[in-house]
C-alpha cells in the first residue's frame, strides 16, 4: 500500500500519527509526509524566513527516520486559504505519490483553521485527482484514494472509530518528534510545556482507551467509492 499524511504545519503529523506511519513503513508499505505550511510564525525570536528554513530542515529529518517521501508545499502559516491554485497543488502532490490511503486532519472537528482547511481541501479534491480535464503537472490517478482523519490535539471534539497500537513504534515516534526542536521551544514559550508532554499524554490516553501502552486514533469519513476496505488500517 501507499500511504501519505498531510500535515498542516511541520510537526502535526509527528505528534498525531507518526507511530502509524512508522508501523506501515516497518511492514514494507510506502509512506509519505506532505507539509502544507512553512510554520513561519512559530518562533518567539526568529524571523519568518529564518524559522521557516529551520522547520523545513526539521521536518525533512523526521520523515527520513522512517524513510518517508517528503513534500513541502510552502504556504504561509496561519494564512492557508482554499483557491484553484492551492487545490491544484494538493491534487498534484496526490498524483505524484498516487496513494491508496490519505491521512489528514479532521475537517469537522479540529480547532485550528490551517488544520480544518487542510482536511477540507483533501476532502474536496479526493475525486478531482482522477479527473483528466483537471490539468496539473502529473497525470491523473487511476483510482480514488481513501481518507482517514487523524486525532485532534488533546482529542478535543474527536470521537475515534479506530485505534492503532503504536507501542512498538513509540521510540521511533519520539525520535521523529524530537527532530522538531524549534517547535519544542515554541510550545514551552506559549504553553509552558514541552512537545513530549503533549505527545505522551495523548498517546497514553488513547492507549488506555483501547488496551495498550500507546495508541493513535482515527475516524473514517464516508466516501463513494471507497478504494480501501475499512479494515485496511493496520491493527
Long-range contacts (C-beta under 8 A, 24 or more apart in sequence): 1-29, 1-30, 1-100, 1-101, 1-228, 1-232, 2-29, 2-30, 2-31, 2-32, 2-97, 2-98, 2-99, 2-100, 2-101, 3-29, 3-30, 3-31, 3-32, 3-99, 3-100, 3-101, 3-102, 3-103, 4-31, 4-32, 4-33, 4-34, 4-69, 4-71, 4-93, 4-94, 4-97, 4-99, 4-101, 4-102, 4-103, 5-31, 5-32, 5-33, 5-34, 5-102, 5-103, 5-104, 5-150, 6-34, 6-36, 6-90, 6-102, 6-103, 6-104, 6-105, 6-118, 6-119, 6-122, 7-33, 7-34, 7-35, 7-36, 7-59, 7-118, 8-36, 8-37, 8-80, 8-105, 8-112, 8-114, 8-115, 8-117, 8-118, 9-35, 9-36, 9-37, 9-39, 9-42, 9-55, 9-77, 9-114, 10-35, 10-37, 10-38, 10-39, 10-55, 10-56, 10-58, 10-59, 10-180, 10-183, 11-39, 11-55, 11-58, 11-59, 11-62, 11-177, 11-180, 11-183, 11-195, 12-105, 12-115, 13-103, 13-150, 14-62, 14-173, 14-176, 14-177, 14-179, 14-180, 15-153, 15-177, 15-195, 15-198, 15-199, 15-202, 16-150, 16-151, 16-152, 16-153, 16-202, 16-216, 17-103, 17-150, 17-151, 17-216, 17-218, 18-62, 18-66, 18-172, 18-173, 18-176, 18-177, 19-164, 19-166, 19-169, 19-170, 19-172, 19-173, 19-203, 19-214, 19-216, 20-103, 20-150, 20-164, 20-166, 20-169, 20-216, 20-218, 20-233, 20-234, 21-66, 21-68, 21-103, 22-65, 22-66, 22-166, 22-169, 22-172, 22-173, 22-176, 23-164, 23-166, 23-168, 23-169, 23-234, 24-234, 25-66, 25-67, 25-68, 26-66, 26-169, 27-234, 30-69, 31-66, 31-67, 31-68, 31-69, 32-68, 32-69, 32-70, 32-71, 32-97, 32-99, 33-59, 33-62, 33-63, 33-68, 33-69, 33-70, 33-71, 34-70, 34-71, 34-73, 34-93, 34-97, 35-59, 35-70, 35-71, 35-72, 35-73, 36-73, 36-75, 36-80, 36-114, 36-118, 37-73, 37-74, 37-75, 37-76, 37-77, 37-78, 37-79, 37-80, 37-114, 38-74, 38-75, 38-76, 38-77, 39-77, 39-183, 40-76, 40-77, 41-77, 41-78, 42-77, 42-182, 42-183, 42-186, 43-182, 43-185, 43-186, 44-185, 44-186, 44-189, 46-182, 48-76, 51-182, 54-182, 55-180, 55-182, 55-183, 58-179, 58-180, 58-181, 58-182, 58-183, 59-179, 59-180, 61-179, 62-176, 62-177, 62-179, 62-180, 65-172, 65-175, 65-176, 65-179, 66-172, 66-176, 69-97, 71-96, 71-97, 77-114, 78-113, 78-114, 80-113, 80-114, 80-117, 80-118, 81-117, 82-117, 82-120, 82-121, 82-124, 86-121, 87-121, 87-124, 87-125, 87-128, 88-134, 88-136, 90-121, 90-122, 90-125, 91-125, 91-128, 91-129, 91-134, 91-136, 92-136, 92-137, 92-138, 94-125, 94-129, 94-141, 94-145, 95-129, 95-136, 95-137, 95-138, 95-139, 95-140, 95-141, 96-138, 98-141, 98-142, 99-145, 100-145, 100-146, 100-227, 100-228, 100-232, 101-145, 101-146, 101-147, 101-148, 101-228, 101-232, 101-233, 102-126, 102-145, 102-146, 102-147, 102-148, 103-147, 103-148, 103-149, 103-150, 103-218, 104-147, 104-148, 104-149, 104-150, 105-149, 105-150, 105-152, 106-149, 106-150, 106-151, 106-152, 106-157, 106-158, 106-219, 107-149, 109-149, 109-152, 109-156, 109-157, 109-158, 110-152, 110-153, 110-157, 111-152, 111-153, 111-156, 111-157, 112-153, 115-152, 119-149, 122-147, 123-147, 123-221, 126-223, 143-227, 144-223, 144-225, 144-227, 145-227, 145-228, 146-220, 146-223, 146-226, 146-227, 146-228, 146-232, 147-220, 147-221, 147-223, 148-218, 148-219, 148-220, 148-233, 149-218, 149-219, 149-220, 149-221, 150-216, 150-217, 150-218, 151-202, 151-206, 151-216, 151-217, 151-218, 153-198, 153-202, 154-198, 154-202, 155-202, 155-205, 155-206, 155-217, 158-217, 158-219, 159-219, 160-206, 160-209, 160-217, 160-218, 160-219, 161-218, 161-219, 161-220, 162-217, 162-218, 162-219, 162-220, 162-233, 163-206, 163-209, 163-210, 163-212, 163-215, 163-216, 163-217, 163-218, 164-215, 164-216, 164-217, 164-218, 164-233, 164-234, 164-235, 165-207, 165-210, 165-212, 165-214, 165-215, 165-235, 166-203, 166-214, 166-215, 166-216, 167-207, 167-212, 167-213, 167-214, 167-215, 170-203, 170-213, 170-214, 173-199, 173-203, 173-214, 174-199
